Amino acid sequence: MADRKPPEDALDNLRRRVAEARGDGASVSPPPQSPASLALRFGGEFGAAIIVGALLGYGVDYFLHSSPWGLLIGLMLGFAAGIANVVRLARAYSTAHPVDSNAPSLKDDEED
């Protein structure tokens, strides 16, 4: 029993081994998001907010017996929350991936 390490030493040893296995985490950047995954995330955020709002509104209708009003208000609040989530996500994405001002612009069909 005398040669067992205290739990703190074992935990420090485990943390050190995990840090060595991971390497330098500061130099690893997250993989870039494809346009399809970004679109699915936008849709998921928006759809989830609407579904949650509708379910909460339905729950209010069920308990308060206020037939369509809770559901309608829940849908409206879910829609507003979905818009806010999509705007927040788009703002965070455009902050993380700024537009290159030196990139050539694409010609419009009407420009000739």
Distance bins in CASP14 RR format, pairs under 12 A and 6 or more apart:
PFRMAT RR
TARGET T0000
AUTHOR 0000-0000-0000
RMODE 2
METHOD distances of the structure
MODEL  1
4 10 0 0 0 0 1 0 0 0 0 0 0
5 11 0 0 0 0 1 0 0 0 0 0 0
5 12 0 0 0 0 1 0 0 0 0 0 0
5 13 1 0 0 1 0 0 0 0 0 0 0
5 14 0 0 0 0 0 1 0 0 0 0 0
6 12 0 0 0 0 1 0 0 0 0 0 0
6 13 0 0 0 0 0 1 0 0 0 0 0
7 13 0 0 0 0 0 1 0 0 0 0 0
7 14 0 0 0 0 0 1 0 0 0 0 0
8 14 0 0 0 0 0 1 0 0 0 0 0
8 15 0 0 0 0 0 1 0 0 0 0 0
9 15 0 0 0 0 0 1 0 0 0 0 0
9 16 0 0 0 0 0 1 0 0 0 0 0
10 16 0 0 0 0 0 1 0 0 0 0 0
10 17 0 0 0 0 0 1 0 0 0 0 0
11 17 0 0 0 0 0 1 0 0 0 0 0
11 18 0 0 0 0 0 1 0 0 0 0 0
12 18 0 0 0 0 0 1 0 0 0 0 0
12 19 0 0 0 0 0 1 0 0 0 0 0
13 19 0 0 0 0 0 1 0 0 0 0 0
13 20 0 0 0 0 0 1 0 0 0 0 0
14 20 0 0 0 0 0 1 0 0 0 0 0
14 21 0 0 0 0 0 1 0 0 0 0 0
15 21 0 0 0 0 0 1 0 0 0 0 0
15 22 0 0 0 0 0 1 0 0 0 0 0
16 22 0 0 0 0 0 1 0 0 0 0 0
16 23 0 0 0 0 0 1 0 0 0 0 0
17 23 0 0 0 0 0 1 0 0 0 0 0
18 25 0 0 0 0 0 1 0 0 0 0 0
19 25 0 0 0 0 1 0 0 0 0 0 0
19 26 0 0 0 0 0 1 0 0 0 0 0
22 28 0 0 0 0 1 0 0 0 0 0 0
29 96 0 0 0 0 0 1 0 0 0 0 0
29 97 0 0 0 0 0 1 0 0 0 0 0
30 37 0 0 0 0 0 1 0 0 0 0 0
30 96 0 0 0 0 1 0 0 0 0 0 0
30 97 0 0 0 0 0 1 0 0 0 0 0
31 37 0 0 0 0 1 0 0 0 0 0 0
32 38 0 0 0 0 1 0 0 0 0 0 0
32 93 0 0 0 0 0 1 0 0 0 0 0
32 96 0 0 0 0 1 0 0 0 0 0 0
32 97 0 0 0 0 1 0 0 0 0 0 0
33 39 0 0 0 0 1 0 0 0 0 0 0
33 40 0 0 0 0 1 0 0 0 0 0 0
33 41 1 0 0 1 0 0 0 0 0 0 0
33 42 0 0 0 0 0 1 0 0 0 0 0
33 89 0 0 0 0 0 1 0 0 0 0 0
33 92 0 0 0 0 0 1 0 0 0 0 0
33 93 1 0 0 1 0 0 0 0 0 0 0
33 96 0 0 0 0 1 0 0 0 0 0 0
33 97 0 0 0 0 1 0 0 0 0 0 0
34 40 0 0 0 0 1 0 0 0 0 0 0
34 41 0 0 0 0 0 1 0 0 0 0 0
35 41 0 0 0 0 0 1 0 0 0 0 0
35 42 0 0 0 0 0 1 0 0 0 0 0
35 93 0 0 0 0 0 1 0 0 0 0 0
35 97 0 0 0 0 0 1 0 0 0 0 0
36 42 0 0 0 0 0 1 0 0 0 0 0
36 43 0 0 0 0 0 1 0 0 0 0 0
37 43 0 0 0 0 0 1 0 0 0 0 0
37 44 0 0 0 0 0 1 0 0 0 0 0
37 93 0 0 0 0 0 1 0 0 0 0 0
38 44 0 0 0 0 0 1 0 0 0 0 0
38 45 0 0 0 0 0 1 0 0 0 0 0
38 86 0 0 0 0 0 1 0 0 0 0 0
38 89 0 0 0 0 1 0 0 0 0 0 0
38 90 0 0 0 0 1 0 0 0 0 0 0
38 92 0 0 0 0 0 1 0 0 0 0 0
38 93 1 0 0 1 0 0 0 0 0 0 0
38 94 0 0 0 0 0 1 0 0 0 0 0
38 96 0 0 0 0 0 1 0 0 0 0 0
38 97 0 0 0 0 1 0 0 0 0 0 0
39 45 0 0 0 0 0 1 0 0 0 0 0
39 46 0 0 0 0 0 1 0 0 0 0 0
39 86 0 0 0 0 0 1 0 0 0 0 0
39 89 0 0 0 0 0 1 0 0 0 0 0
39 90 0 0 0 0 0 1 0 0 0 0 0
39 93 0 0 0 0 0 1 0 0 0 0 0
40 46 0 0 0 0 0 1 0 0 0 0 0
40 47 0 0 0 0 0 1 0 0 0 0 0
40 48 0 0 0 0 0 1 0 0 0 0 0
40 89 0 0 0 0 0 1 0 0 0 0 0
41 47 0 0 0 0 0 1 0 0 0 0 0
41 48 0 0 0 0 0 1 0 0 0 0 0
41 85 0 0 0 0 1 0 0 0 0 0 0
41 86 0 0 0 0 1 0 0 0 0 0 0
41 88 0 0 0 0 0 1 0 0 0 0 0
41 89 1 0 0 1 0 0 0 0 0 0 0
41 90 0 0 0 0 0 1 0 0 0 0 0
41 92 0 0 0 0 0 1 0 0 0 0 0
41 93 0 0 0 0 1 0 0 0 0 0 0
42 48 0 0 0 0 0 1 0 0 0 0 0
42 49 0 0 0 0 0 1 0 0 0 0 0
42 82 0 0 0 0 1 0 0 0 0 0 0
42 83 0 0 0 0 0 1 0 0 0 0 0
42 85 0 0 0 0 1 0 0 0 0 0 0
42 86 1 0 1 0 0 0 0 0 0 0 0
42 87 0 0 0 0 0 1 0 0 0 0 0
42 88 0 0 0 0 0 1 0 0 0 0 0
42 89 1 0 0 1 0 0 0 0 0 0 0
42 90 1 0 0 1 0 0 0 0 0 0 0
42 92 0 0 0 0 0 1 0 0 0 0 0
42 93 0 0 0 0 1 0 0 0 0 0 0
43 49 0 0 0 0 1 0 0 0 0 0 0
43 50 0 0 0 0 1 0 0 0 0 0 0
43 51 0 0 0 0 0 1 0 0 0 0 0
43 82 0 0 0 0 1 0 0 0 0 0 0
43 83 0 0 0 0 0 1 0 0 0 0 0
43 85 0 0 0 0 1 0 0 0 0 0 0
43 86 1 0 0 1 0 0 0 0 0 0 0
43 89 0 0 0 0 1 0 0 0 0 0 0
43 90 0 0 0 0 0 1 0 0 0 0 0
44 50 0 0 0 0 1 0 0 0 0 0 0
44 51 0 0 0 0 1 0 0 0 0 0 0
44 52 0 0 0 0 0 1 0 0 0 0 0
44 82 0 0 0 0 1 0 0 0 0 0 0
44 85 0 0 0 0 1 0 0 0 0 0 0
44 86 0 0 0 0 1 0 0 0 0 0 0
44 89 0 0 0 0 1 0 0 0 0 0 0
45 51 0 0 0 0 0 1 0 0 0 0 0
45 52 0 0 0 0 0 1 0 0 0 0 0
45 78 0 0 0 0 0 1 0 0 0 0 0
45 81 0 0 0 0 1 0 0 0 0 0 0
45 82 1 0 0 1 0 0 0 0 0 0 0
45 83 0 0 0 0 1 0 0 0 0 0 0
45 84 0 0 0 0 1 0 0 0 0 0 0
45 85 1 0 1 0 0 0 0 0 0 0 0
45 86 1 0 1 0 0 0 0 0 0 0 0
45 87 0 0 0 0 0 1 0 0 0 0 0
45 88 0 0 0 0 1 0 0 0 0 0 0
45 89 1 0 1 0 0 0 0 0 0 0 0
45 90 0 0 0 0 0 1 0 0 0 0 0
45 92 0 0 0 0 0 1 0 0 0 0 0
45 93 0 0 0 0 0 1 0 0 0 0 0
46 52 0 0 0 0 0 1 0 0 0 0 0
46 53 0 0 0 0 0 1 0 0 0 0 0
46 78 0 0 0 0 1 0 0 0 0 0 0
46 79 0 0 0 0 1 0 0 0 0 0 0
46 80 0 0 0 0 0 1 0 0 0 0 0
46 81 0 0 0 0 1 0 0 0 0 0 0
46 82 1 0 1 0 0 0 0 0 0 0 0
46 83 1 0 0 1 0 0 0 0 0 0 0
46 84 0 0 0 0 0 1 0 0 0 0 0
46 85 1 0 0 1 0 0 0 0 0 0 0
46 86 1 0 1 0 0 0 0 0 0 0 0
46 87 0 0 0 0 0 1 0 0 0 0 0
46 88 0 0 0 0 0 1 0 0 0 0 0
46 89 0 0 0 0 1 0 0 0 0 0 0
46 90 0 0 0 0 0 1 0 0 0 0 0
47 53 0 0 0 0 1 0 0 0 0 0 0
47 54 0 0 0 0 1 0 0 0 0 0 0
47 55 0 0 0 0 0 1 0 0 0 0 0
47 75 0 0 0 0 0 1 0 0 0 0 0
47 78 0 0 0 0 1 0 0 0 0 0 0
47 79 0 0 0 0 1 0 0 0 0 0 0
47 81 0 0 0 0 1 0 0 0 0 0 0
47 82 1 0 0 1 0 0 0 0 0 0 0
47 83 0 0 0 0 0 1 0 0 0 0 0
47 85 0 0 0 0 1 0 0 0 0 0 0
47 86 0 0 0 0 1 0 0 0 0 0 0
48 54 0 0 0 0 0 1 0 0 0 0 0
48 55 0 0 0 0 0 1 0 0 0 0 0
48 78 0 0 0 0 1 0 0 0 0 0 0
48 81 0 0 0 0 1 0 0 0 0 0 0
48 82 0 0 0 0 1 0 0 0 0 0 0
48 85 0 0 0 0 1 0 0 0 0 0 0
48 86 0 0 0 0 0 1 0 0 0 0 0
49 55 0 0 0 0 0 1 0 0 0 0 0
49 56 0 0 0 0 0 1 0 0 0 0 0
49 74 0 0 0 0 0 1 0 0 0 0 0
49 75 0 0 0 0 0 1 0 0 0 0 0
49 76 0 0 0 0 0 1 0 0 0 0 0
49 77 0 0 0 0 1 0 0 0 0 0 0
49 78 1 0 1 0 0 0 0 0 0 0 0
49 79 1 0 0 1 0 0 0 0 0 0 0
49 80 0 0 0 0 1 0 0 0 0 0 0
49 81 1 0 1 0 0 0 0 0 0 0 0
49 82 1 1 0 0 0 0 0 0 0 0 0
49 83 0 0 0 0 1 0 0 0 0 0 0
49 84 0 0 0 0 1 0 0 0 0 0 0
49 85 1 0 1 0 0 0 0 0 0 0 0
49 86 0 0 0 0 1 0 0 0 0 0 0
49 87 0 0 0 0 0 1 0 0 0 0 0
49 88 0 0 0 0 0 1 0 0 0 0 0
49 89 0 0 0 0 0 1 0 0 0 0 0
50 56 0 0 0 0 0 1 0 0 0 0 0
50 57 0 0 0 0 0 1 0 0 0 0 0
50 71 0 0 0 0 0 1 0 0 0 0 0
50 74 0 0 0 0 1 0 0 0 0 0 0
50 75 1 0 0 1 0 0 0 0 0 0 0
50 76 0 0 0 0 1 0 0 0 0 0 0
50 77 0 0 0 0 1 0 0 0 0 0 0
50 78 1 0 1 0 0 0 0 0 0 0 0
50 79 1 0 1 0 0 0 0 0 0 0 0
50 80 0 0 0 0 1 0 0 0 0 0 0
50 81 0 0 0 0 1 0 0 0 0 0 0
50 82 1 0 0 1 0 0 0 0 0 0 0
50 83 0 0 0 0 1 0 0 0 0 0 0
50 85 0 0 0 0 0 1 0 0 0 0 0
50 86 0 0 0 0 0 1 0 0 0 0 0
51 57 0 0 0 0 0 1 0 0 0 0 0
51 58 0 0 0 0 0 1 0 0 0 0 0
51 74 0 0 0 0 0 1 0 0 0 0 0
51 75 0 0 0 0 1 0 0 0 0 0 0
51 78 0 0 0 0 1 0 0 0 0 0 0
51 79 0 0 0 0 0 1 0 0 0 0 0
51 81 0 0 0 0 0 1 0 0 0 0 0
51 82 0 0 0 0 0 1 0 0 0 0 0
52 58 0 0 0 0 0 1 0 0 0 0 0
52 59 0 0 0 0 0 1 0 0 0 0 0
52 74 0 0 0 0 1 0 0 0 0 0 0
52 75 0 0 0 0 0 1 0 0 0 0 0
52 77 0 0 0 0 1 0 0 0 0 0 0
52 78 1 0 0 1 0 0 0 0 0 0 0
52 79 0 0 0 0 0 1 0 0 0 0 0
52 81 1 0 0 1 0 0 0 0 0 0 0
52 82 0 0 0 0 1 0 0 0 0 0 0
52 85 0 0 0 0 0 1 0 0 0 0 0
53 59 0 0 0 0 1 0 0 0 0 0 0
53 60 0 0 0 0 1 0 0 0 0 0 0
53 61 0 0 0 0 0 1 0 0 0 0 0
53 70 0 0 0 0 1 0 0 0 0 0 0
53 71 0 0 0 0 1 0 0 0 0 0 0
53 72 0 0 0 0 0 1 0 0 0 0 0
53 73 0 0 0 0 1 0 0 0 0 0 0
53 74 1 0 1 0 0 0 0 0 0 0 0
53 75 1 0 0 1 0 0 0 0 0 0 0
53 76 0 0 0 0 1 0 0 0 0 0 0
53 77 1 0 1 0 0 0 0 0 0 0 0
53 78 1 0 1 0 0 0 0 0 0 0 0
53 79 0 0 0 0 1 0 0 0 0 0 0
53 80 0 0 0 0 1 0 0 0 0 0 0
53 81 1 0 0 1 0 0 0 0 0 0 0
53 82 0 0 0 0 1 0 0 0 0 0 0
54 60 0 0 0 0 0 1 0 0 0 0 0
54 61 0 0 0 0 0 1 0 0 0 0 0
54 68 0 0 0 0 0 1 0 0 0 0 0
54 70 0 0 0 0 1 0 0 0 0 0 0
54 71 1 0 0 1 0 0 0 0 0 0 0
54 72 0 0 0 0 1 0 0 0 0 0 0
54 73 0 0 0 0 0 1 0 0 0 0 0
54 74 1 0 0 1 0 0 0 0 0 0 0
54 75 1 0 1 0 0 0 0 0 0 0 0
54 76 0 0 0 0 0 1 0 0 0 0 0
54 77 0 0 0 0 1 0 0 0 0 0 0
54 78 1 0 0 1 0 0 0 0 0 0 0
54 79 0 0 0 0 1 0 0 0 0 0 0
54 81 0 0 0 0 0 1 0 0 0 0 0
55 61 0 0 0 0 0 1 0 0 0 0 0
55 62 0 0 0 0 0 1 0 0 0 0 0
55 70 0 0 0 0 0 1 0 0 0 0 0
55 71 0 0 0 0 1 0 0 0 0 0 0
55 74 0 0 0 0 1 0 0 0 0 0 0
55 75 0 0 0 0 0 1 0 0 0 0 0
55 77 0 0 0 0 0 1 0 0 0 0 0
55 78 0 0 0 0 1 0 0 0 0 0 0
56 62 0 0 0 0 0 1 0 0 0 0 0
56 63 0 0 0 0 0 1 0 0 0 0 0
56 70 0 0 0 0 1 0 0 0 0 0 0
56 71 0 0 0 0 1 0 0 0 0 0 0
56 73 0 0 0 0 1 0 0 0 0 0 0
56 74 1 0 1 0 0 0 0 0 0 0 0
56 75 0 0 0 0 1 0 0 0 0 0 0
56 76 0 0 0 0 0 1 0 0 0 0 0
56 77 1 0 0 1 0 0 0 0 0 0 0
56 78 0 0 0 0 1 0 0 0 0 0 0
56 81 0 0 0 0 0 1 0 0 0 0 0
57 63 0 0 0 0 1 0 0 0 0 0 0
57 64 0 0 0 0 1 0 0 0 0 0 0
57 66 0 0 0 0 1 0 0 0 0 0 0
57 67 0 0 0 0 0 1 0 0 0 0 0
57 68 0 0 0 0 1 0 0 0 0 0 0
57 69 0 0 0 0 1 0 0 0 0 0 0
57 70 1 0 1 0 0 0 0 0 0 0 0
57 71 1 0 1 0 0 0 0 0 0 0 0
57 72 0 0 0 0 1 0 0 0 0 0 0
57 73 1 0 0 1 0 0 0 0 0 0 0
57 74 1 0 1 0 0 0 0 0 0 0 0
57 75 1 0 0 1 0 0 0 0 0 0 0
57 76 0 0 0 0 1 0 0 0 0 0 0
57 77 0 0 0 0 1 0 0 0 0 0 0
57 78 0 0 0 0 1 0 0 0 0 0 0
58 64 0 0 0 0 0 1 0 0 0 0 0
58 66 0 0 0 0 0 1 0 0 0 0 0
58 67 0 0 0 0 0 1 0 0 0 0 0
58 68 0 0 0 0 0 1 0 0 0 0 0
58 69 0 0 0 0 0 1 0 0 0 0 0
58 70 1 0 0 1 0 0 0 0 0 0 0
58 71 1 0 1 0 0 0 0 0 0 0 0
58 72 0 0 0 0 0 1 0 0 0 0 0
58 73 0 0 0 0 0 1 0 0 0 0 0
58 74 0 0 0 0 1 0 0 0 0 0 0
58 75 0 0 0 0 1 0 0 0 0 0 0
59 65 0 0 0 0 0 1 0 0 0 0 0
59 66 0 0 0 0 0 1 0 0 0 0 0
59 67 0 0 0 0 0 1 0 0 0 0 0
59 69 0 0 0 0 0 1 0 0 0 0 0
59 70 1 0 0 1 0 0 0 0 0 0 0
59 71 0 0 0 0 1 0 0 0 0 0 0
59 73 0 0 0 0 0 1 0 0 0 0 0
59 74 0 0 0 0 1 0 0 0 0 0 0
60 66 1 0 0 1 0 0 0 0 0 0 0
60 67 0 0 0 0 0 1 0 0 0 0 0
60 68 0 0 0 0 0 1 0 0 0 0 0
60 69 0 0 0 0 1 0 0 0 0 0 0
60 70 1 0 1 0 0 0 0 0 0 0 0
60 71 0 0 0 0 1 0 0 0 0 0 0
60 72 0 0 0 0 0 1 0 0 0 0 0
60 73 1 0 0 1 0 0 0 0 0 0 0
60 74 1 0 0 1 0 0 0 0 0 0 0
60 75 0 0 0 0 0 1 0 0 0 0 0
60 77 0 0 0 0 0 1 0 0 0 0 0
61 67 1 0 1 0 0 0 0 0 0 0 0
61 68 1 0 0 1 0 0 0 0 0 0 0
61 69 1 0 0 1 0 0 0 0 0 0 0
61 70 1 0 1 0 0 0 0 0 0 0 0
61 71 1 0 1 0 0 0 0 0 0 0 0
61 72 0 0 0 0 1 0 0 0 0 0 0
61 73 0 0 0 0 1 0 0 0 0 0 0
61 74 0 0 0 0 1 0 0 0 0 0 0
61 75 0 0 0 0 0 1 0 0 0 0 0
62 70 0 0 0 0 1 0 0 0 0 0 0
62 71 0 0 0 0 1 0 0 0 0 0 0
63 70 0 0 0 0 0 1 0 0 0 0 0
64 70 1 0 0 1 0 0 0 0 0 0 0
64 71 0 0 0 0 0 1 0 0 0 0 0
64 73 0 0 0 0 0 1 0 0 0 0 0
66 72 0 0 0 0 1 0 0 0 0 0 0
66 73 0 0 0 0 1 0 0 0 0 0 0
66 74 0 0 0 0 0 1 0 0 0 0 0
68 74 0 0 0 0 0 1 0 0 0 0 0
68 75 0 0 0 0 0 1 0 0 0 0 0
69 75 0 0 0 0 0 1 0 0 0 0 0
69 76 0 0 0 0 0 1 0 0 0 0 0
70 76 0 0 0 0 1 0 0 0 0 0 0
70 77 0 0 0 0 1 0 0 0 0 0 0
70 78 0 0 0 0 0 1 0 0 0 0 0
71 77 0 0 0 0 0 1 0 0 0 0 0
71 78 0 0 0 0 0 1 0 0 0 0 0
72 78 0 0 0 0 0 1 0 0 0 0 0
72 79 0 0 0 0 0 1 0 0 0 0 0
73 79 0 0 0 0 0 1 0 0 0 0 0
73 80 0 0 0 0 0 1 0 0 0 0 0
74 80 0 0 0 0 1 0 0 0 0 0 0
74 81 0 0 0 0 1 0 0 0 0 0 0
74 82 0 0 0 0 0 1 0 0 0 0 0
75 81 0 0 0 0 0 1 0 0 0 0 0
75 82 0 0 0 0 0 1 0 0 0 0 0
76 82 0 0 0 0 0 1 0 0 0 0 0
76 83 0 0 0 0 0 1 0 0 0 0 0
77 83 0 0 0 0 0 1 0 0 0 0 0
77 84 0 0 0 0 0 1 0 0 0 0 0
78 84 0 0 0 0 1 0 0 0 0 0 0
78 85 0 0 0 0 1 0 0 0 0 0 0
78 86 0 0 0 0 0 1 0 0 0 0 0
79 85 0 0 0 0 0 1 0 0 0 0 0
79 86 0 0 0 0 0 1 0 0 0 0 0
80 86 0 0 0 0 0 1 0 0 0 0 0
80 87 0 0 0 0 0 1 0 0 0 0 0
81 87 0 0 0 0 0 1 0 0 0 0 0
81 88 0 0 0 0 0 1 0 0 0 0 0
82 88 0 0 0 0 1 0 0 0 0 0 0
82 89 0 0 0 0 1 0 0 0 0 0 0
82 90 0 0 0 0 0 1 0 0 0 0 0
83 89 0 0 0 0 0 1 0 0 0 0 0
83 90 0 0 0 0 0 1 0 0 0 0 0
84 90 0 0 0 0 0 1 0 0 0 0 0
84 91 0 0 0 0 0 1 0 0 0 0 0
85 91 0 0 0 0 0 1 0 0 0 0 0
85 92 0 0 0 0 0 1 0 0 0 0 0
86 92 0 0 0 0 0 1 0 0 0 0 0
86 93 0 0 0 0 0 1 0 0 0 0 0
87 93 0 0 0 0 0 1 0 0 0 0 0
87 94 0 0 0 0 0 1 0 0 0 0 0
88 94 0 0 0 0 0 1 0 0 0 0 0
88 95 0 0 0 0 0 1 0 0 0 0 0
89 95 0 0 0 0 0 1 0 0 0 0 0
89 96 0 0 0 0 0 1 0 0 0 0 0
90 96 0 0 0 0 0 1 0 0 0 0 0
90 97 0 0 0 0 0 1 0 0 0 0 0
91 97 0 0 0 0 0 1 0 0 0 0 0
91 98 0 0 0 0 0 1 0 0 0 0 0
93 99 0 0 0 0 0 1 0 0 0 0 0
99 105 0 0 0 0 0 1 0 0 0 0 0
105 111 0 0 0 0 1 0 0 0 0 0 0
END
